[in-house]
Amino acid sequence: MGLFDRLLGKSSTSASNPSATPHTAPAETVDTPDSPAVSAGNVMPRLVEARDKLEAKDLPGAMAIYEEVLAGAGERADVLVTISGDLGVCGYMREITELVGPRYDAEKHGPATGLNLLQAYLALRNADAAQHVLDILFALKRPDLEDRLYGFSNAIADILASGLQVEGNAPTDGSTDPEATDKVDVKLVSISKPIWFYGLENVDGILPAKDGKLRRVAFAQLALPGIEKIEELAKQPEEEMGRLSRAIPLWFAETFYFSPHYAPIAAVGVHGQPGAPGHYALFGSEWSTDNLRQLVDTAGDGLDYIFTGALRQQAGDYELVLRVWEVRKFRERKQFTARWTPATADEELAKLHEQIRLFMEWSADSSALAYAPPASPRAWLETLGASVTLFLADKTLLTKEQMPDLTAAHALTGEQAAANEAAALAYLTLTSRATQLELPSLPPVMTLVETARVTAARTSLAG
């Protein structure tokens, strides 16, 4: 069945889709201590009831039905594949491992349930358990599965390389002792407005008003699979890949703020001890469904969609994969891919930007600053990356040691500011924060586009 390929970057059209062979059970009834007897002919209707409960977010009710059914029909291949598939579609990965893991027998139940179980372990970043299931599936010697299994092997290698694997039921933040006084936490900072706007709250007419029924969408910091010593890299002054992993979500969140139909946020990770400035967090593997649930739980008004993804770079070639998740069912709706070199970055990023706007039925809000995609997306990402770093340093979430040399980003922002109103506003807030943080002086830009908002912003920041 392979219902969770979205977690590993495989499209539904590029992989084989083996199905389990249903096991025919004799018509009999089984009594359990806490539930009525379940006849063999009543198993699938009960599983439909459980799925309805999952969709209604009644996990305890669904689990009670599953326990009842498994007590009498847990040997049936169709039962295990249905339970693992329905739990996976609704995002309950840990429950798959707890219910299906102890019962799975590859020879008896076939590969479909094993694939679901394997992908649940991968989603939970439990590399050891995933490798165990992968070995079992390879032992079936199914040529039609080999391409997929090698893909899973690469995913396990990415988890091991990232250092973010989870063993057993260890906390997903990597800590082992929740009472430890030196515990280091990863905080998700939710940024709900364009990052360059903060500091300009007193200037009228920049952002459109948000009211009515809005679709809430989050753009999560991108993962950076395959980067060696990623935890050590995160402690250093920010570099290109880390900056892009934050700037791309900020770009899309900014874009969707200028639509009348959306209330967006961007989620950025910061690593450090509670109450003290820290450093950026870098993610070595894509966000798991547990991570998505944590983001939903902390989003306040809830979320309708979440964008996650991964960014890779090798020898100057970049590849970005973005996934759109529908939160109600924790189901992947769409996958986008972009590839570029330094010479083609603006063209390819602009195409990606347009594809996402079209898919999400984006339209511009004309009630405030007129939004237009940047002429040079790659340069604008540098502006956003520098802006969020200065913003978080100003909020004492980052140490000054995380500050890179901002000269190039400042100059790129200035070049855009001569013709673009949003870039001019970004230039003003970027320069103001650098001054407040007493960073080395940045060369002034001679020309900013002159509008009433830019003039008011300059006056507000000077005061």
N, C-alpha and C positions, 0 to 999 in steps of 0.2 A: 504493500500500500504506500509506504514511504511518504507519510503526510507532512513531514517536517523538513523537507529539503530546503525550505526557505531559510533555515538557520545556517545552512552550509553553502549557500550561494549557487545551488543548482536549480535550474528552471524545470518546470514540470514537463517541458517538451524535450528536454535534452537527456533524460534518464529513463531507463527501463522502469516499469512499474509493476513488479511482481505482486501477485495476490496470493493470500493464504488459501490452501485447500481446506474447505470446511470439513470439520470432523463430525461425523454423524453419531449422535448419542442415542442410546436406547430411550424409549419413552418411559420415564420413571419419575418419581418425585423424591425430593430430598428435603428432610426437615432440618432446620437450623435452630439453635436455642432462641434467637431473638427475632426470627422472621418466619412468615408462613412458608409452606412448601412451595417449591418452584418446579413446575413441570418442564420437561425438555422443550415442549412446544411453546412454552411461555417465556423462554429465555430472551429471544430477540425483542418482543414487546417491552419487557422489563428494561432492556438496554436502551430502547427508545425513550422510555420514561426517564432514565438516568441522564441521557443526553439533553432532554428538555430541562432538567434541573440544572445541568451545567450552564446552559444558555441563560437560565434565569439567575445565575450566580449563586445557586444553592449547592455548594460543593458538599457539605455534610450529607444532604439528602441523596445526592448522586453516589457518594461513597458507600452509604448504607445499602443501596441497591446493588452496587458492585460486589460488596462483601457477600451479600445474599446469593447472587448469581454464581460467584466464583466458588462458593462452598459446594454447589451442586454440579457446576458445569465448567470448572476451572481447567479441565483438560482439553476443552474444545478449542481448536485453532481459531475459529471464527469469533469466539467470545473474546479471546485475548487481543486479537487484532482490532476488534471493534472498540474495546475499552481503551486500548492504548491510542487508537486513532482519535476517538472523541475527546479524551483528556488532552491530547496534544493540540488539537484544533482550538481548544479553549484555553491553552496556555498552562495546563497543570502538569509540568514536567516531573516535578518531584513525586507526585502521586503515581505517575507511570512507573517510576523506579521502585516505589514501595509496593505497589499492587502486582505488577507484571513481572518485575525482575526475579523474585524468588520462584516464580512458577514457570518461567520460560524454558522450554526444551526445544532446541532447534530442529532436531529430527522429528519431533512430534508436531510442533506448531508451525514449522516452516519459516522462511526468511522474513516475511512481511512484518510480523510482530518484532522480530529481532532488529529490523531496521528502525522501527519506531522507538524501541528501547535504546538502541545505540544513539539515536539522535537526541533523546531525552538526556542521556548522560552527557553528551556534548553540550547541550544547552545549559546544563548545570556545571559545566567545566570540570567534570569528574573524569579526568583523562584515564586513570587506571581502570575504572569500570568500563569505560567506552572501549578501551583496548581489549579487554577480556571478551566483550560481546563481538567485537570485530574479528578476533581470532576464531571464535565459534562460527561466524558467518563465512569466513574464508574456508574453514574446514568442510563446508557443504560442497565445495568445488562446483560452484555455479558460474559458468562463463558469462552468463547474461548479467551477473551482478558485479563483475570484476571492476569495471570502470567506476561504479559508484563506491565500491569498497575502498579502492585506492584514493578516491576523493576524501572519504572519511578518515583514512590514514593520514592524509595531509592535514586535515583539520585537527586531529589529535596532536600532530607534531607542532602545529601553531600554538595550541594551548600549552604544551610543554615548554616551548620556546618563550612564551610570554611570561612564565612564572606565575600565572594566575589560576592554576588548576586547583580544584577543591578535592580533598580526600574525605570520603565517607560523608558525614553530616557536618563537616567543618563550616564555619560561617563563610559566606560568600565574599566578605571583605578581606579574607586572608588571615584574620586574627585567630588566635587559638585560646586566649584567655580573656573573656569579656570583662573581667575585673582588673585586668592589668592597668597599672597607673600610667604606663608609657605607651598605651595603645595609640596607634596612628590610624586616623579615619580618612576615608575619602568622602568629601562633601560634594554634593551636586548643587552647584549654584545655578538657579533658574533666572534667566535674564528675559524679562517680558517686554522690553521696548528696544528699539534700535540702540546698539551699544553707544553710538556717538551722541545720542540724545541726552544721556544723563548729565545733569548740570545745566540743561536748558529748559527746565520745567517752567520757568517764569516767562518764557517766550511763547507768545500765542501763535497758533496757526501752523505749527510744524507737523504734529501728528493728528491723524483723523480721530474723531471720537469713536469709542467702542460701545455699542449698545445693541439691544435686541438679541435674538437667538444667534449665537456665533458658534462656529465649529472650532474647537480647541485643538491645536496641533503643536507637538513638541518636536524639536530637532536636536538629537542627541550628539554629543561629541563623538567623532569618528574613531574607530579602532585603527591601530597601526600594526597589523600582523607581520611577523617575520623580523621585526627590529630587535637586534640583540641588546641585552642588558638594558631593557627598557626602563626599569626602575631607577637605575643609575642616571640614565639620560634625563628622566623627569626632574631630577634634582638640579640639573645644570640650567644656565640661562636658556630660555626657549630658543628652539631652532626651527627650521623650515617645516618639517613634517608635523611637529606638535602644533605649530601655529596654524597650519592648514586644517588640522583635525578639529580645531575650535572655530576658525574663521568661516569655513564652509557652512556649518549649521547656523552661525550668526547671520550669514548672508541670506539664507533662505528664511530665517525667522524675521529678519528685517523686511524682506520682500512681502511676506504674508501679513505683516502689520499694516501695510499700505493696501490692503484689500478689505472691503466692508464686510466680508463674510467670515473672517478668521480672527481668532485671538491666539497668537503664537507665543511660544517660549523657546529659548535655546538653553540646553543643559550642558554645563561645563564642569569638569571634575577638578577639585583642588585637594591636595594631599597634605595632611599635617596634624599636629596634636591640637586637641580642642583648646580654643582660646589664644592660640599663638599663630603668627603668620607662617605659612608653609610654602609649598611649591605646587606646580601644576601636577595633575594626575594624567598619565598616559595609559591607554587601554590596549593590551596586546591582542585581545580577541574581541569579537563583536559582542554586543550586549546580549545577555541571556534574557529569557522571558521573566526570570526572577528580577533582573534589573529593571525591565520594563514595568513590572508590577510596582516596584519600589518608586519609580518615577510617577506612576499614576497615583499612588497613595499619597505622595507628597505634593501633588500639583494643585491641591485646594479644590478647585471647581471641577476636577476630573479632566480627562482628555478623550478626544475622539480618534486622533491619529498620532502616531509617533514615527518619525523618520530615524532610522539607524543606518550604519554602514561601516565600510572599511576603506582605507586608503593605503596604497602601496606605491613604492618608488624603487626602480631598479635602473641604474645606468642612465638616468635622465628621462626615463619613461614612467609616466604616472598612470595609475588605474584607480578609479573610484567606483565603488558599488554602493548604491543607496537602496534601502528597502522601506516601503511604506506599510506600516502595520495598522490595521483596524483594531482599535482597542476593545471594542465590545466583545469580539470573539478571539482576540489575540491572533488574528489571521493576517498573513502577509498579502497585501492587495496587489503590489506591483514592485518590480525591481528595475532600477535604472543603472546603466553602466556608462562611464565616460573614460576615455583614454586620451592623453595628450603628452606632448613634449613641450619644452619651454617655448618653441616657435609656434605651436598650435594651441597653447593654453587658452587664450582669449576666445578663439573660435569654438573650441570644444566645450568650454565651460558655459559659454553663451547658449549653445545648443541644449545642454543639460538643463539650464535654467528655464528655457522656453518649454522643454518637454514636461517638466514638473509643473509649471504654471498651467499648461494645457490639461494635464491629467487631473489636477486638483480644481479645475474650473476657476482659476484665479481671475479676478478682474480688479482694475485699479479704483481706488477711492479718490474722488476728485474734490473732497471737502477740505483738504489741507495741502501740504507740500506735494507737488506733482511727482509721482514716482516714475522713474525710467531706469531700466537695467543699465549698469555702468558700461561705458564704452570699452573699458579694459577691466574685465572681471578679475584677472590675476592681480592687478595693481590694487583693486578695491579690497581684495582679501588681505593684502598686507596692511591696509588701513584698519580693517576690522580687527586683525590680529593684534596690532599695536594698541588699538583702543581698548580692547578687553584686558590686556595685560596692565595697562595704566589704571584702568578702572578698579581692578581687583587689588592692585597694590595700594591704591588710594583708600580702599576699604579694609586695609591691613590683612587681607587674605593671602597675599604673596609677599615674600621678602624682596628687598631691593636687589638681592643677588640674582633674582630671576629676571631682572631687566636686561634685555639684549641691547645692542646698539640700535637706537631708533632713527638714526640719521637717514637711512635709505627709505624707511617707511614714511617718515615725515616728508621727505622730498617728493615721494610718489603721491602722497595725499595733497601736497601743494600743487602739483601739476594738474591733478583732477579738479582742484578747487577753483581754478581759473574759469571753468565753464560749467561746473555742476554745483547746484545749491547744497545738496546733501553732503558732498565732499567738502565744501567750504565750512559747513557746520562741524563736520568731523575734524577738520583741520583746527578749528578754534578750540574744541574741547580737548583734543589730543595735546595741543600746545599748552593749554591751561593746566592740565594734570601734570605734564612733565615739569612745569614750573613749580607747582605745589609740592611735588615730590623731590624738588631740588636736584633734578637730574641735570647732566651737562647741557648747556644751552644748545638749542637747535637753530640753524640758520633760518631767518625769517623768509616768508614767501612774499614776493612783492605785490602779487595781484590775486585778489579773491573776487569771485563773481559778486556783484553788489545787488542785493535785494533787501527789502524791508526786514525780512527775517534774519538775514546775515548781519545786518546793522544792529538789530535788537539783540542778537546773540553776542556780538562783540561787546556791546555796552553792558549786558548782564554779567558776562564773565569778568569784565574789567572791574565791576563793582564788588 
